């Protein structure tokens, strides 16, 4: 116990001075205390994340979490826990046919929970990292991942502060989850680490077996994508995001029915989508230094959703989601929005002793769909921007760039086909008295020919020491999202983690 106090004190001493000189960064998200709804939502969704595991973690992470003790101080006024880890990722250099370091970093996390009282409790998680993420060398980065307070007022629970809110019951892909942004640049053995927190108010009114949930998010945090090479002369300008004003916040509500045999809910969301689109903001004609400036532009939408989870005896557990998304202004020419679509998931899972299997079908239908025939990324003709080209007008150049952006937006929003069929599977086997985990996560888009595989081996060296080795592999045709990022993001990795 004394060694735990010493380690916790050292981490506090390391992190607190850094707060004075470092901006809070949301570049390396991680597992979420609020992903399982925490104290404000005692009845978590099936498949929601636990503090250690995350919504997409496995049984092995659960067994590890049970061995990570928390250090109590005072009369249990609060508890400290956390971890220290080191990661190294190696992958291919795009176009070079050779390997190189994709990421390498050390990270320390400190998690604090105040004692749960009659009227509330609190939670905070701080992370300090140094090293490379997405092939970029960094100085030490401080991330206040979550920091919120719960209050309990009879049948009403309220959570206020920076938090990660996850909706949905499906595995890996959640059509009803449009609250939490993701940072897909982050490299981690735990999938939940890619989620980003935001300041929000979340309330639950309990009228058993009905629970009414409301969420208000006043400020905008965008999802981040892996780095994609821009065409020659094209640069990113300032993003176009909503200001933190009362009339620009996100509002969402959800009504749960929680019965012993089935959990289900209907939901509605109105606000800005986490993933922005791309728009052209300026174009400069020049024979020596032409340029096109594009902006990541947020768009507003509304989403109606339904999800459920139930079990057929001891045979199989079933879960499903469906969501209809309708962006505003999608009919405008070259709007940075997707078309309205309907997404649906139906999955089943079963545990055969120490073997756990989750399989799902995922579908997407896009309304008002038409194939965008603009050129692929990297295909802008530089002569369009030269002043000594008398055959091209500025309007023609603007139109050509807009056509390319329309195609890139269609790829970005995964709407390259009117009807898409996907399948996901997660298999995990625990053996050697739950010290060894062999797992595989896979996704295939049957329509677009994209696929992803994430094999992972985890071994518990001791009660507080874990080792992982695995890979993340993405591939697809050139006119798909996986095809654009495959050589940048595909990599093998090793991780050592010590918890306390």
Buried (B, 14 or more C-beta within 10 A) or exposed (E): EEEBBEBBEEBBEBBEEEEEEBEBBBBBBBBBBBBBBBBBBEBBBBBBBBBBBBBBBBBBBBBBBEBBBBBBEEEEEBBBBBBBBBBBBBBBBEEEEEEEEBBBBBBBBBBBBBEEEEEBBBBBBBBBBBBBBBBEEBEBBBBBBBBBBBBBEEEEBBBBBBBBBBBBBBBBBBBBBBBBBBBBBBBBBBBBBBBBBBBBBBBBBBEEEEBBBBBBBBBBBBBBBBEBEBBBBBEEBEEBBBEEEEEBBBBBBBBBEBEEEEBBBBBEBBBBBBBBBBBBEEBEBEEEEBBBBBBBBBBBBBBBBBBBBBBEEEEBBBBBBBBBBBBBEBEEEBBBBBBBBBBBBBBBBBBEEBBBBBBBBBBBBBEEBEEBEBBBBBEBBEEBBBEEBEEBEEEEBBEBBBBBBBBBBBBBBBBBBBEBBBBBBBBBBBEEEBBBBBBBBBBBBEBBEBBBBBBBEBBBEEEBBBBBBBBBBBBBEEBBBBBBBBBBBBBBBBBBBBBB
